[in-house]
């Protein structure tokens, strides 16, 4: 017998701070919220597309993994109005998110993902590594020239995150500073809607110009390769949407992971030896940092396309579900002592890059950049330390978590 949702899942009102962090850790209010269960209904300031006064919040590892990996019962497709269907197979995405693969359901998702996957092979990533290393070294030169002390978030983490995506997409060097500035302003939630909308419009104009140029003379960059391989099978709007999703997600997620990773390694100096113990050990440390930090707290919300029971709770068709990657990766169901950074533990199948058909397509690129950046930073500055108390490092107000400033000395 299906549980009655009103009896099985009482409404819980989260605090205004529950999505924030305390240093590298989830805010204490998030732990308090999870004490109600791995899957709960929350109300108050929750944003819905359903007209209902609640959304589901999933925080347990098993529950989150089940939901984000279940594309048959849950859709990532946004709805423009309550009258639209919840999504699922055969329901097209709204025009404003065309090309943004995270908003697609099969079979459209399958078609677009098949086009994009070859551009993220290990071979392609290795081809990019010399350019990425040169970018890292340039940023470290800036850090060295500035300090000590110097802000490694602004001078290192941010430009490495932005520059890597520019390198991948084939953004000309002369355009990169302005391009990244527009991207960052577009996701800065401390700015007003009109200002962000203006930056978004400028960003879209630039992408239109870039795609037109690549159609005429495709180069070896990501856009040029897609044009060369797929021609008219991929539309300009799809190309623009793909680039938008990669840039808005990739720039801030790499920058956030670099900043928080530096902070975590400064607070856990015993872990840093693995950076230079060998490739396997360095990769294991990066994997543990991804689990421990999870810069993307919540991925694209899911909407149930039909009634489905998860963890004994009835989620009704049209219900929206938020999934906390951060809390799922800090669950004892995944690994013992999850709130401790310990790269000597057995590799855990964490969810920092998602799970299922929406697993991050750029995961291998991100892992390589993080390893190279952490190693290069401590190779250049082996005596690195924080120049301010750890509890004074503030969070940037954006869609993806990141320190705002990270002053260091050496």
C-alpha positions as CSV (number, residue, x, y, z in Angstrom):
1,X,0.0,0.0,0.0
2,X,1.4,3.4,-1.0
3,X,2.1,5.7,2.0
4,X,0.0,8.8,2.5
5,X,2.3,11.7,1.7
6,X,0.8,14.0,4.2
7,X,1.3,11.6,7.1
8,X,4.6,10.0,5.9
9,X,6.4,13.3,5.1
10,X,5.5,16.2,7.3
11,X,6.5,19.7,6.1
12,X,9.7,21.0,7.5
13,X,10.7,24.7,7.2
14,X,14.4,25.1,6.5
15,X,16.4,28.0,7.9
16,X,17.5,30.8,5.5
17,X,21.1,29.7,6.0
18,X,20.8,25.9,5.4
19,X,22.4,26.1,1.9
20,X,25.4,28.0,3.1
21,X,28.7,26.6,4.4
22,X,30.9,26.8,7.5
23,X,34.3,26.8,5.9
24,X,34.6,23.7,3.8
25,X,31.7,22.0,5.6
26,X,27.9,22.0,5.2
27,X,26.2,24.6,7.4
28,X,25.1,23.1,10.7
29,X,21.5,23.9,9.7
30,X,21.8,21.4,6.9
31,X,22.8,18.6,9.3
32,X,19.8,19.6,11.4
33,X,17.6,19.3,8.4
34,X,19.0,15.9,7.5
35,X,18.2,14.7,11.0
36,X,14.5,14.7,9.9
37,X,15.4,11.9,7.4
38,X,17.2,11.3,4.1
39,X,14.1,12.5,2.1
40,X,11.9,15.2,3.4
41,X,9.4,17.8,2.2
42,X,10.4,21.4,2.8
43,X,8.4,24.6,2.6
44,X,8.9,28.3,3.4
45,X,11.2,29.9,0.8
46,X,11.4,26.8,-1.4
47,X,11.2,27.6,-5.2
48,X,8.8,25.5,-7.2
49,X,7.5,25.3,-10.7
50,X,4.4,23.4,-9.6
51,X,2.3,25.9,-7.7
52,X,2.6,23.6,-4.6
53,X,3.7,24.8,-1.3
54,X,6.5,22.3,-0.9
55,X,9.4,20.6,-2.6
56,X,11.2,17.4,-1.7
57,X,14.7,17.7,-0.4
58,X,16.9,14.6,-0.7
59,X,20.0,14.4,1.4
60,X,20.8,10.8,2.0
61,X,23.4,9.1,-0.3
62,X,21.2,6.2,-1.4
63,X,18.2,8.4,-2.0
64,X,20.1,11.1,-4.0
65,X,21.8,8.5,-6.1
66,X,18.5,6.8,-6.9
67,X,16.8,10.0,-7.9
68,X,19.5,11.6,-10.0
69,X,20.1,8.3,-11.7
70,X,16.4,7.6,-12.5
71,X,15.7,9.4,-15.8
72,X,12.5,7.3,-16.4
73,X,10.7,8.7,-13.3
74,X,12.4,12.1,-12.9
75,X,13.0,14.8,-15.5
76,X,15.4,17.7,-15.5
77,X,13.4,19.6,-18.2
78,X,12.3,22.9,-16.8
79,X,8.6,24.0,-17.2
80,X,7.7,27.5,-18.3
81,X,4.2,27.2,-16.8
82,X,2.2,24.9,-14.5
83,X,0.1,23.9,-17.6
84,X,3.1,22.2,-19.3
85,X,3.8,18.5,-18.9
86,X,6.4,17.5,-16.4
87,X,8.8,16.2,-19.0
88,X,9.9,12.7,-19.9
89,X,10.5,11.0,-23.2
90,X,9.2,12.8,-26.2
91,X,8.5,16.2,-24.4
92,X,10.7,18.8,-26.1
93,X,12.7,21.3,-24.0
94,X,11.7,25.0,-24.0
95,X,13.4,27.2,-26.6
96,X,15.4,29.1,-23.9
97,X,17.3,25.9,-22.9
98,X,17.9,24.3,-26.3
99,X,21.4,22.8,-26.3
100,X,21.7,22.8,-22.5
101,X,22.1,19.1,-22.2
102,X,21.3,19.0,-18.5
103,X,17.8,20.1,-19.3
104,X,17.2,17.3,-21.8
105,X,15.5,13.9,-21.4
106,X,16.0,11.0,-23.8
107,X,15.9,10.5,-26.7
108,X,17.0,14.1,-27.4
109,X,19.5,13.8,-24.6
110,X,20.9,10.6,-26.1
111,X,21.4,12.2,-29.5
112,X,23.2,15.3,-28.1
113,X,25.3,13.5,-25.6
114,X,26.5,11.1,-28.4
115,X,27.7,14.2,-30.4
116,X,29.5,15.7,-27.4
117,X,31.2,12.7,-25.8
118,X,34.1,12.4,-28.4
119,X,35.3,15.9,-27.5
120,X,35.9,14.8,-23.9
121,X,38.1,11.7,-24.5
122,X,41.3,11.1,-22.6
123,X,43.2,11.7,-25.9
124,X,41.6,15.1,-26.4
125,X,42.3,16.1,-22.8
126,X,45.9,15.2,-23.0
127,X,46.2,17.3,-26.1
128,X,45.0,20.3,-24.0
129,X,47.3,19.6,-21.1
130,X,50.3,21.7,-22.3
131,X,48.0,24.7,-22.8
132,X,46.4,24.2,-19.4
133,X,49.8,23.9,-17.8
134,X,51.0,27.1,-19.4
135,X,47.8,28.9,-18.1
136,X,48.5,27.6,-14.6
137,X,52.1,28.7,-14.7
138,X,51.0,32.2,-15.9
139,X,48.6,32.5,-13.1
140,X,51.2,31.4,-10.6
141,X,53.5,34.1,-11.9
142,X,50.8,36.6,-11.1
143,X,50.5,35.3,-7.6
144,X,54.2,35.5,-7.1
145,X,54.4,39.0,-8.4
146,X,51.5,40.2,-6.2
147,X,52.7,38.8,-2.9
148,X,53.1,37.7,-0.3
149,X,50.4,38.0,0.6
150,X,48.3,37.3,-2.5
151,X,44.7,36.2,-3.2
152,X,44.8,32.8,-4.8
153,X,41.1,32.7,-5.5
154,X,41.2,35.9,-7.6
155,X,44.6,35.5,-9.1
156,X,44.8,31.7,-9.5
157,X,41.6,29.7,-9.0
158,X,39.2,32.0,-10.9
159,X,41.5,32.5,-14.0
160,X,42.4,28.8,-14.2
161,X,38.8,27.8,-14.1
162,X,37.8,30.4,-16.7
163,X,40.9,30.0,-18.9
164,X,40.5,26.2,-19.1
165,X,37.0,26.5,-20.5
166,X,38.2,29.2,-22.9
167,X,40.9,26.8,-24.1
168,X,38.5,24.0,-24.5
169,X,35.9,26.1,-26.5
170,X,38.6,27.8,-28.6
171,X,37.8,31.4,-27.3
172,X,40.5,33.7,-28.8
173,X,43.0,34.9,-26.2
174,X,42.2,38.6,-26.8
175,X,38.6,38.0,-25.9
176,X,39.1,35.9,-22.8
177,X,39.3,38.5,-20.1
178,X,36.0,40.2,-21.2
179,X,34.4,36.8,-21.9
180,X,35.1,35.5,-18.4
181,X,34.1,38.8,-16.8
182,X,30.7,38.6,-18.5
183,X,30.2,35.0,-17.3
184,X,31.1,35.8,-13.7
185,X,28.9,38.8,-13.6
186,X,26.0,36.8,-15.1
187,X,26.1,34.3,-12.1
188,X,26.8,36.8,-9.4
189,X,23.6,36.7,-7.3
190,X,24.6,39.9,-5.4
191,X,24.0,41.9,-8.6
192,X,20.5,43.0,-9.7
193,X,18.4,41.1,-12.3
194,X,18.6,43.8,-14.9
195,X,22.4,44.0,-14.6
196,X,22.8,40.3,-14.9
197,X,20.3,40.2,-17.8
198,X,22.5,42.8,-19.7
199,X,25.6,40.6,-19.2
200,X,23.7,37.6,-20.3
201,X,22.6,39.4,-23.5
202,X,26.2,40.4,-24.2
203,X,27.4,36.9,-23.6
204,X,24.8,35.5,-26.1
205,X,25.8,38.1,-28.7
206,X,29.4,37.0,-28.4
207,X,28.5,33.3,-28.8
208,X,26.4,34.1,-31.9
209,X,29.4,35.8,-33.4
210,X,31.8,33.0,-32.5
211,X,29.5,30.3,-33.9
212,X,29.0,32.2,-37.1
213,X,32.8,32.4,-37.5
214,X,33.3,28.7,-36.7
215,X,30.7,27.8,-39.3
216,X,32.7,29.6,-42.0
217,X,36.2,28.4,-40.8
218,X,36.1,25.8,-38.1
219,X,39.3,25.4,-36.0
220,X,40.5,22.7,-33.7
221,X,38.5,24.0,-30.7
222,X,35.4,22.4,-29.2
223,X,32.9,24.4,-31.4
224,X,35.0,24.0,-34.5
225,X,35.2,20.2,-34.0
226,X,31.4,19.9,-33.5
227,X,30.8,21.9,-36.7
228,X,33.3,19.9,-38.7
229,X,32.0,16.5,-37.5
230,X,28.3,17.2,-37.5
231,X,27.6,20.1,-39.7
232,X,23.9,20.9,-40.1
233,X,23.0,18.0,-37.7
234,X,23.8,20.4,-34.9
235,X,22.0,23.8,-35.0
236,X,23.4,27.1,-34.0
237,X,21.0,27.3,-31.1
238,X,22.2,23.9,-29.9
239,X,25.8,25.0,-30.1
240,X,25.0,28.1,-28.2
241,X,23.2,26.2,-25.5
242,X,26.0,23.6,-25.2
243,X,28.5,26.4,-24.8
244,X,26.4,28.2,-22.2
245,X,25.9,25.1,-20.1
246,X,29.7,24.2,-20.3
247,X,30.8,27.7,-19.4
248,X,28.3,28.5,-16.7
249,X,28.8,25.2,-15.0
250,X,32.5,24.6,-15.7
251,X,34.0,28.0,-15.0
252,X,32.6,28.3,-11.5
253,X,32.8,24.6,-10.5
254,X,36.5,24.4,-11.3
255,X,37.2,27.7,-9.7
256,X,35.2,26.7,-6.6
257,X,36.9,23.3,-6.3
258,X,40.3,24.9,-6.7
259,X,39.6,27.5,-4.0
260,X,38.0,25.2,-1.5
261,X,40.6,22.5,-2.3
262,X,43.4,24.9,-1.4
263,X,41.6,25.8,1.8
264,X,41.0,22.2,2.7
265,X,44.6,21.2,2.0
266,X,45.9,24.1,4.1
267,X,43.7,22.9,7.0
268,X,44.8,19.3,6.4
269,X,48.5,19.5,5.7
270,X,49.1,15.8,6.2
271,X,47.1,15.1,3.0
272,X,49.3,17.2,0.7
273,X,52.1,14.6,0.5
274,X,49.9,12.6,-1.8
275,X,50.2,15.3,-4.5
276,X,53.8,14.2,-5.1
277,X,53.6,10.5,-4.2
278,X,52.8,9.5,-7.7
279,X,50.0,9.9,-10.3
280,X,47.7,7.4,-8.7
281,X,48.0,8.9,-5.2
282,X,47.5,12.4,-6.6
283,X,44.4,11.3,-8.4
284,X,43.1,9.6,-5.2
285,X,43.5,12.9,-3.3
286,X,41.6,14.8,-6.0
287,X,38.8,12.3,-5.8
288,X,38.6,12.6,-2.1
289,X,38.6,16.4,-2.3
290,X,35.7,16.2,-4.8
291,X,33.7,14.0,-2.4
292,X,34.5,16.1,0.6
293,X,33.9,19.5,-0.9
294,X,31.3,19.0,-3.7
295,X,31.4,22.6,-5.0
296,X,28.0,22.0,-6.8
297,X,25.8,21.6,-3.8
298,X,22.6,20.8,-5.7
299,X,22.4,19.8,-9.4
300,X,19.5,20.6,-11.7
301,X,16.2,20.0,-9.8
302,X,14.2,16.9,-10.8
303,X,10.5,16.7,-11.4
304,X,8.6,13.5,-11.0
305,X,6.9,12.5,-14.3
306,X,4.7,9.9,-12.6
307,X,3.9,8.8,-9.0
308,X,6.9,7.0,-7.6
309,X,7.8,5.6,-4.2
310,X,11.4,6.4,-3.0
311,X,12.6,5.4,0.5
312,X,9.0,4.6,1.5
313,X,7.8,8.1,0.5
314,X,5.3,8.7,-2.2
315,X,6.5,11.4,-4.6
316,X,3.6,12.5,-6.8
317,X,3.8,13.3,-10.5
318,X,4.7,17.0,-10.9
319,X,6.5,17.2,-7.5
320,X,9.9,18.9,-7.6
321,X,12.9,17.2,-5.9
322,X,16.1,19.0,-4.8
323,X,19.1,16.7,-4.3
324,X,21.9,17.7,-2.0
325,X,25.1,16.4,-3.5
326,X,27.1,17.9,-0.7
327,X,25.1,16.1,2.0
328,X,24.9,12.8,0.1
329,X,28.7,12.8,-0.2
330,X,28.9,13.4,3.6
331,X,26.7,10.4,4.4
332,X,28.0,7.4,6.3
333,X,26.1,5.2,3.9
334,X,28.8,6.2,1.3
335,X,31.9,6.0,3.5
336,X,32.9,5.9,7.2
337,X,33.7,9.2,8.9
338,X,32.5,11.2,5.9
339,X,33.2,14.6,7.5
340,X,36.9,13.8,7.6
341,X,39.2,14.5,4.6
342,X,41.2,11.3,4.2
343,X,42.5,10.3,0.8
344,X,43.9,7.0,2.2
345,X,40.3,5.6,2.4
346,X,39.0,3.2,-0.2
347,X,37.8,5.2,-3.2
348,X,34.1,6.0,-2.7
349,X,31.6,6.2,-5.6
350,X,30.7,9.8,-4.8
351,X,28.2,12.0,-6.6
352,X,30.3,15.2,-7.1
353,X,29.9,14.8,-10.9
354,X,26.3,13.5,-10.7
355,X,25.1,10.0,-11.7
356,X,23.3,8.3,-14.5
357,X,22.8,9.9,-17.9
358,X,23.5,13.4,-16.6
359,X,26.9,12.5,-15.1
360,X,29.1,15.5,-15.9
361,X,30.5,15.2,-19.4
362,X,33.6,17.3,-18.4
363,X,34.5,15.2,-15.4
364,X,37.8,14.0,-16.8
365,X,38.8,17.5,-17.8
366,X,38.0,18.8,-14.3
367,X,40.0,16.0,-12.6
368,X,43.1,16.7,-14.8
369,X,42.9,20.5,-14.2
370,X,42.5,20.1,-10.4
371,X,45.5,17.7,-10.1
372,X,47.7,19.8,-12.3
373,X,46.8,23.0,-10.5
374,X,47.2,21.7,-6.9
375,X,50.5,20.1,-7.8
376,X,51.8,23.3,-9.5
377,X,50.7,25.6,-6.7
378,X,52.5,23.6,-4.0
379,X,55.5,23.0,-6.2
380,X,55.9,26.7,-6.6
381,X,55.0,27.6,-3.0
382,X,55.8,24.7,-0.7
383,X,55.5,26.9,2.4
384,X,52.0,28.2,1.5
385,X,49.7,29.2,4.4
386,X,46.6,31.2,5.0
387,X,47.2,34.9,5.6
388,X,43.8,35.3,7.4
389,X,41.9,33.1,9.9
390,X,40.1,30.2,8.2
391,X,36.8,31.3,9.7
392,X,37.0,34.7,8.0
393,X,37.0,33.2,4.5
394,X,33.6,34.2,3.1
395,X,31.5,32.4,0.5
396,X,30.8,34.0,-2.9
397,X,27.2,34.5,-3.7
398,X,26.8,32.5,-6.9
399,X,25.1,29.4,-8.3
400,X,28.1,27.3,-7.4
401,X,30.0,27.5,-4.1
402,X,33.4,29.2,-4.1
403,X,35.4,31.3,-1.7
404,X,35.1,35.0,-2.5
405,X,38.7,35.8,-1.4
406,X,41.5,33.5,-0.3
407,X,44.6,35.5,0.9
408,X,47.7,33.3,1.4
409,X,51.3,33.9,2.2
410,X,54.5,31.8,1.9
